[in-house]
Amino acid sequence: MQTPNKRRLYTEQEDIMLLRQVNAERPFEAKKGEVMKVWGLVAKALADHEDFARPQFDAKKAQNRFSAVMDNHVHYNRESARASGVAETYDERIALLDELLAAFVDAKEQEKKRLVNDANKVDQSEREGEYIRNEAMNSLGKRKHQECDDDGEKASGSGSRFTKITTAMQEESKAERGLRQSELEFRKFQLEVEREERQKDRELAAEQARLHHETILAMLGALTKRQ
């Protein structure tokens, strides 16, 4: 019976190659929807490299390995590393991780600001929608009264009370239908704004929770560096 191959651990050199490529591409700074595409570029560059020796390396593996290396770096005790005797290449690894950690935290702060700005834009759109609705209703009401007054003057001039009443009812019905249509359209718009706002709130809450966790990890990393 053939013994299954054990999972090969990443070497120090492979991690350095990964960090160099991540530093070149900065996938965590990519736009929403483009992140995994950039991780794919990182993975392909490494998989095609003769010194990497992992031809099946893909975007998800690249992202997972980077996250693991970064997490270890945050909790890393620099003094114990010095005591164990580190190679010269390890200094490059630490330097790359320090640079990437700072860039990662900065990117997340920028994303947080963007989410807050988007939420403010949704609030502004809702206020503008309310203003437009009120203006439309006021304008429609004024037009309805004006048309009724004009028709009333014409009807009294002709002496036809029946015509005056009929015309007024028709115009009033037309105005009411227009008002209802305006209200329905605005309500549809309002529901869409509310849906988008709830989605933004959920995304913002999730992002804030993640940023809080990442900030704590970064602070822990900074503390260990001072030791």
C-alpha positions as CSV (number, residue, x, y, z in Angstrom):
1,M,0.0,0.0,0.0
2,Q,1.5,3.3,-1.1
3,T,2.1,5.8,1.8
4,P,0.4,9.2,1.0
5,N,2.8,12.1,0.6
6,K,3.2,14.3,3.6
7,R,2.4,18.0,3.2
8,R,5.7,19.7,2.5
9,L,6.4,22.6,4.9
10,Y,7.3,26.0,3.5
11,T,10.9,26.8,3.6
12,E,12.3,30.1,4.8
13,Q,13.4,31.0,1.2
14,E,9.9,30.2,-0.1
15,D,8.4,32.6,2.5
16,I,10.8,35.3,1.5
17,M,9.9,34.8,-2.2
18,L,6.2,35.0,-1.3
19,L,6.7,38.2,0.8
20,R,8.7,39.8,-2.0
21,Q,5.9,39.1,-4.5
22,V,3.2,40.3,-2.1
23,N,5.2,43.5,-1.5
24,A,5.4,44.0,-5.3
25,E,1.7,43.4,-6.0
26,R,0.0,44.6,-2.7
27,P,-3.2,42.5,-3.1
28,F,-4.7,43.9,0.1
29,E,-4.7,47.3,-1.5
30,A,-6.7,46.1,-4.5
31,K,-10.3,47.3,-5.2
32,K,-13.3,45.3,-4.0
33,G,-13.8,42.4,-6.4
34,E,-10.1,42.5,-7.6
35,V,-8.4,41.1,-4.5
36,M,-8.3,37.5,-5.5
37,K,-7.3,38.4,-9.0
38,V,-4.2,40.1,-7.6
39,W,-3.5,37.1,-5.3
40,G,-3.7,35.1,-8.5
41,L,-0.9,37.2,-10.0
42,V,1.2,36.6,-6.9
43,A,0.6,32.9,-7.1
44,K,1.4,32.6,-10.8
45,A,4.6,34.5,-10.5
46,L,5.8,32.1,-7.8
47,A,4.5,28.9,-9.4
48,D,6.3,29.8,-12.6
49,H,9.6,30.4,-10.7
50,E,12.0,27.5,-10.9
51,D,13.2,28.1,-7.3
52,F,9.8,28.0,-5.7
53,A,9.0,24.3,-6.7
54,R,5.3,24.5,-6.0
55,P,3.6,24.3,-9.4
56,Q,0.1,23.9,-7.9
57,F,0.4,27.1,-5.9
58,D,-2.7,29.2,-6.4
59,A,-4.3,32.4,-5.2
60,K,-6.0,30.9,-2.1
61,K,-2.8,29.2,-1.0
62,A,-0.9,32.4,-1.5
63,Q,-3.4,34.3,0.6
64,N,-3.5,31.7,3.4
65,R,0.2,31.3,3.6
66,F,0.7,35.1,3.8
67,S,-1.9,35.4,6.5
68,A,-0.2,32.6,8.5
69,V,3.3,34.2,8.2
70,M,1.9,37.6,9.1
71,D,0.1,36.3,12.1
72,N,3.3,34.6,13.3
73,H,5.2,37.8,12.8
74,V,2.8,39.8,15.0
75,H,3.3,37.3,17.8
76,Y,7.0,36.9,17.2
77,N,9.5,37.6,20.0
78,R,12.5,39.3,18.4
79,E,14.8,38.6,21.4
80,S,14.3,34.8,21.2
81,A,15.1,35.0,17.5
82,R,18.3,36.8,18.1
83,A,19.3,34.3,20.8
84,S,18.7,31.3,18.5
85,G,21.0,32.7,15.8
86,V,19.3,33.8,12.6
87,A,20.6,33.8,9.1
88,E,21.1,36.9,7.1
89,T,18.1,36.1,4.9
90,Y,15.9,36.1,8.0
91,D,16.6,39.8,8.5
92,E,15.1,40.4,5.0
93,R,12.1,38.4,6.0
94,I,11.5,40.5,9.1
95,A,12.0,43.8,7.2
96,L,9.5,42.7,4.5
97,L,7.0,41.7,7.2
98,D,7.4,45.0,9.0
99,E,6.8,46.9,5.8
100,L,3.9,44.8,4.7
101,L,2.3,45.0,8.2
102,A,2.4,48.8,8.1
103,A,1.0,48.9,4.6
104,F,-1.7,46.4,5.5
105,V,-2.9,48.4,8.5
106,D,-2.8,51.6,6.4
107,A,-4.9,50.0,3.6
108,K,-7.5,48.9,6.2
109,E,-7.7,52.4,7.7
110,Q,-8.3,53.8,4.2
111,E,-11.0,51.2,3.5
112,K,-12.7,52.1,6.8
113,K,-12.7,55.8,5.8
114,R,-14.2,54.8,2.4
115,L,-17.0,52.8,4.0
116,V,-17.9,55.7,6.4
117,N,-17.9,58.1,3.4
118,D,-20.2,55.8,1.5
119,A,-22.6,55.6,4.4
120,N,-22.7,59.4,4.6
121,K,-23.5,59.5,0.9
122,V,-26.4,57.2,1.4
123,D,-27.7,59.5,4.2
124,Q,-27.4,62.5,1.9
125,S,-29.2,60.7,-0.9
126,E,-32.1,59.9,1.5
127,R,-32.4,63.5,2.6
128,E,-32.4,64.7,-1.0
129,G,-35.0,62.1,-1.9
130,E,-37.2,63.4,0.9
131,Y,-36.8,67.0,-0.3
132,I,-37.7,66.0,-3.9
133,R,-40.8,64.2,-2.7
134,N,-42.0,67.1,-0.7
135,E,-41.4,69.5,-3.6
136,A,-43.2,67.2,-6.0
137,M,-46.2,66.9,-3.7
138,N,-46.4,70.7,-3.1
139,S,-46.1,71.4,-6.8
140,L,-48.8,68.9,-7.7
141,G,-51.2,70.3,-5.0
142,K,-50.7,73.8,-6.3
143,R,-51.3,72.8,-9.9
144,K,-54.4,70.8,-8.9
145,H,-56.0,73.9,-7.2
146,Q,-55.0,76.2,-10.0
147,E,-56.6,74.0,-12.6
148,C,-59.7,73.6,-10.6
149,D,-60.0,77.4,-10.2
150,D,-59.4,78.0,-13.9
151,D,-62.0,75.5,-14.9
152,G,-64.4,76.8,-12.3
153,E,-64.2,80.3,-13.9
154,K,-64.7,78.9,-17.4
155,A,-67.7,76.9,-16.2
156,S,-69.4,79.7,-14.4
157,G,-68.9,81.9,-17.4
158,S,-70.7,79.4,-19.6
159,G,-73.4,78.9,-17.1
160,S,-72.9,75.1,-17.0
161,R,-72.7,73.9,-13.4
162,F,-72.7,70.3,-14.5
163,T,-69.7,70.8,-16.8
164,K,-67.9,72.6,-14.0
165,I,-68.4,69.8,-11.6
166,T,-67.5,67.1,-14.1
167,T,-64.3,68.8,-15.2
168,A,-63.2,69.5,-11.6
169,M,-63.8,65.8,-10.7
170,Q,-61.8,64.6,-13.7
171,E,-58.9,67.0,-13.0
172,E,-58.9,66.1,-9.4
173,S,-58.8,62.4,-10.2
174,K,-56.0,63.0,-12.6
175,A,-54.1,65.0,-10.1
176,E,-54.6,62.3,-7.4
177,R,-53.4,59.6,-9.8
178,G,-50.3,61.6,-10.5
179,L,-49.7,62.1,-6.8
180,R,-50.1,58.4,-6.1
181,Q,-47.7,57.6,-8.9
182,S,-45.2,60.0,-7.5
183,E,-45.5,58.6,-4.1
184,L,-45.1,55.0,-5.4
185,E,-42.0,56.0,-7.3
186,F,-40.5,57.7,-4.3
187,R,-41.4,54.8,-2.1
188,K,-39.6,52.5,-4.5
189,F,-36.6,54.7,-4.4
190,Q,-36.7,55.0,-0.6
191,L,-36.9,51.2,-0.2
192,E,-33.9,50.8,-2.4
193,V,-31.9,53.5,-0.5
194,E,-32.8,51.8,2.8
195,R,-31.8,48.4,1.5
196,E,-28.4,49.8,0.3
197,E,-28.0,51.6,3.6
198,R,-28.6,48.4,5.7
199,Q,-26.1,46.6,3.5
200,K,-23.5,49.3,4.0
201,D,-24.2,49.2,7.7
202,R,-23.6,45.5,7.8
203,E,-20.4,45.8,5.8
204,L,-19.2,48.7,7.9
205,A,-19.9,46.8,11.2
206,A,-18.1,43.7,9.9
207,E,-15.1,45.8,8.6
208,Q,-14.9,47.7,11.9
209,A,-14.8,44.4,13.8
210,R,-12.1,43.0,11.6
211,L,-10.1,46.3,11.8
212,H,-10.4,46.2,15.6
213,H,-9.0,42.7,15.7
214,E,-6.2,43.5,13.3
215,T,-5.3,46.7,15.2
216,I,-5.0,44.6,18.4
217,L,-2.7,42.2,16.6
218,A,-0.6,45.0,15.3
219,M,-0.3,46.6,18.7
220,L,0.8,43.2,20.1
221,G,3.4,43.0,17.4
222,A,4.7,46.5,18.2
223,L,5.0,45.5,21.9
224,T,7.0,42.4,21.2
225,K,9.4,44.4,19.0
226,R,10.2,46.7,21.9
227,Q,11.1,43.8,24.1
